[in-house]
Amino acid sequence: MTIPDPATRSSSGYSAWRLITEELRGEISDSRLRPGDRLPTERSIAERYGVNRHTARQAIAALAEDGLIESRRGSGTFITGESVLVHRIGLRTRMVRSLGDEESARSSGRVLDSAIEAAPEEVARRLGLTDGEVVRIESTRSAGDQPISVGTHWFAADRLPDIADSLRRTGSITAALRAHGIDDYLRASTVVGARHATATEAELLAIRPGAIVLVAEALDTLPDGTPLQYLVTRFAAQRVRLDIEPPHAD
Amino acid sequence: MTIPDPATRSSSGYSAWRLITEELRGEISDSRLRPGDRLPTERSIAERYGVNRHTARQAIAALAEDGLIESRRGSGTFITGESVLVHRIGLRTRMVRSLGDEESARSSGRVLDSAIEAAPEEVARRLGLTDGEVVRIESTRSAGDQPISVGTHWFAADRLPDIADSLRRTGSITAALRAHGIDDYLRASTVVGARHATATEAELLAIRPGAIVLVAEALDTLPDGTPLQYLVTRFAAQRVRLDIEPPHAD
């Protein structure tokens, strides 16, 4: 990669140090730099990208701010254990099964808030409600001590008025649904986008305001196609990538 | 759509303004609001969703930040030419079929550059090469006059040494492969993440430096499982959402 003289870029709003940060972040995300690896020195980064050391220092500082690297006195700067998790999106969306074995073993969900309220128009449309109320649940999920996602879930209130309490008690959507006699459900659609985190999302995900979230909008249905749950999950993009289960060949 | 008092939601997940932003983004995406249409006023948005004008203003500001609307002095706020495309990720990855009919009709790909070179370690691993060379192709894809993605494709050079020329000639991966006797191939894996665009990506995608790209890493195989193509596609997140084809039920 060759970066023009930083002075010539200042008008574009994207400074050289930020470009270098993103380049290095990409190397960490792609596992070209792995946890425990030593980060190239300030001097070698400056040489590699043809910038001065002040610029290289800024790039390194931004990585440190995001918790991706850490300095160890006397021995250098290393990629931290801030791992990039791969979250599986598949047909059966049971939370535990949607995570890898290792991930699920140390992953935990928590209900932050819930309410029964009038269905927003879009939610009513997705759940096939002509009118009526929905249960809205706000949740977070962590792996180890790292928050990985925040979710907003909507269920038809007449079908599952107590789903929030069941979820609080069981800690899992699958277990909560089973407590209401629903043993199987399927992922009918998932649409993935990305945007900047809101202040609240940044706080809950322990990322800096304006960091990126992957947004997955999904509809789960009963095996007969009846809409069951509409949910919008925001994943901290600096920690999570979504692994899309391939459809089976016909 | 009725949204509770924003004050009661501020401690939890999905704030009222964000829900309104997503609702309006959905209307733009569904073409209920089209390029050139006037956005409803702050006052009418506030009334429609039952929120105060500050909340409506936040929702509008978020749309502006993503380039979906623009203010014209003295005449109001309008939907820009930026539409939100939904790009399908499914089992059969033929580019034309992966886009909706309307989208495919006006979508076109272009080869920017290609080279035969030693396989980077990760690429060799994905393509199952122990050593040897790869054909690397850099491409872009536009819908109408809007760039939607940039892609980097790798193929084993011993299998398909002339694939870049075929792609330049035909304009489609599917047609290029067919010219080499490959009539069918399948998407074996897709992993989706998001990050800030590099300067080059921003230029090719006509987005501001630092805007967000969705990054899809994918492996295509022959029906017998032989790796065929490894590719990394970067989509302008402000214009594209990825629609994940659900796996078929067993």
Chai-1 contact restraints between the chains, C-beta under 6 A:
chainA,res_idxA,chainB,res_idxB,connection_type,confidence,min_distance_angstrom,max_distance_angstrom,comment,restraint_id
A,S12,B,P209,contact,1.0,0.0,6.0,A-B,restraint_1
A,Y14,B,P209,contact,1.0,0.0,6.0,A-B,restraint_2
A,Y14,B,G210,contact,1.0,0.0,6.0,A-B,restraint_3
A,L19,B,A199,contact,1.0,0.0,6.0,A-B,restraint_4
A,E22,B,H196,contact,1.0,0.0,6.0,A-B,restraint_5
A,L91,B,P247,contact,1.0,0.0,6.0,A-B,restraint_6
A,L112,B,S12,contact,1.0,0.0,6.0,A-B,restraint_7
A,D113,B,S12,contact,1.0,0.0,6.0,A-B,restraint_8
A,E117,B,P4,contact,1.0,0.0,6.0,A-B,restraint_9
A,A118,B,T2,contact,1.0,0.0,6.0,A-B,restraint_10
A,P120,B,M1,contact,1.0,0.0,6.0,A-B,restraint_11
A,E121,B,M1,contact,1.0,0.0,6.0,A-B,restraint_12
A,E122,B,E23,contact,1.0,0.0,6.0,A-B,restraint_13
A,E138,B,S12,contact,1.0,0.0,6.0,A-B,restraint_14
A,E138,B,G13,contact,1.0,0.0,6.0,A-B,restraint_15
A,V150,B,G13,contact,1.0,0.0,6.0,A-B,restraint_16
A,T152,B,G13,contact,1.0,0.0,6.0,A-B,restraint_17
A,T152,B,Y14,contact,1.0,0.0,6.0,A-B,restraint_18
A,R187,B,P246,contact,1.0,0.0,6.0,A-B,restraint_19
A,T190,B,I244,contact,1.0,0.0,6.0,A-B,restraint_20
A,V191,B,R241,contact,1.0,0.0,6.0,A-B,restraint_21
A,V191,B,D243,contact,1.0,0.0,6.0,A-B,restraint_22
A,V192,B,V192,contact,1.0,0.0,6.0,A-B,restraint_23
A,V192,B,L242,contact,1.0,0.0,6.0,A-B,restraint_24
A,G193,B,R241,contact,1.0,0.0,6.0,A-B,restraint_25
A,A194,B,A194,contact,1.0,0.0,6.0,A-B,restraint_26
A,A194,B,I212,contact,1.0,0.0,6.0,A-B,restraint_27
A,A194,B,L214,contact,1.0,0.0,6.0,A-B,restraint_28
A,A194,B,A237,contact,1.0,0.0,6.0,A-B,restraint_29
A,T198,B,R18,contact,1.0,0.0,6.0,A-B,restraint_30
A,I212,B,A194,contact,1.0,0.0,6.0,A-B,restraint_31
A,I212,B,I212,contact,1.0,0.0,6.0,A-B,restraint_32
A,L214,B,A194,contact,1.0,0.0,6.0,A-B,restraint_33
A,A237,B,A194,contact,1.0,0.0,6.0,A-B,restraint_34
A,R241,B,V191,contact,1.0,0.0,6.0,A-B,restraint_35
A,R241,B,G193,contact,1.0,0.0,6.0,A-B,restraint_36
A,L242,B,V192,contact,1.0,0.0,6.0,A-B,restraint_37
A,D243,B,V191,contact,1.0,0.0,6.0,A-B,restraint_38
A,I244,B,T190,contact,1.0,0.0,6.0,A-B,restraint_39
A,I244,B,I244,contact,1.0,0.0,6.0,A-B,restraint_40
A,E245,B,P247,contact,1.0,0.0,6.0,A-B,restraint_41
A,P246,B,R187,contact,1.0,0.0,6.0,A-B,restraint_42
A,P247,B,L91,contact,1.0,0.0,6.0,A-B,restraint_43
A,P247,B,E245,contact,1.0,0.0,6.0,A-B,restraint_44
A,P247,B,P247,contact,1.0,0.0,6.0,A-B,restraint_45
A,P247,B,H248,contact,1.0,0.0,6.0,A-B,restraint_46
A,H248,B,P247,contact,1.0,0.0,6.0,A-B,restraint_47
A,H248,B,H248,contact,1.0,0.0,6.0,A-B,restraint_48
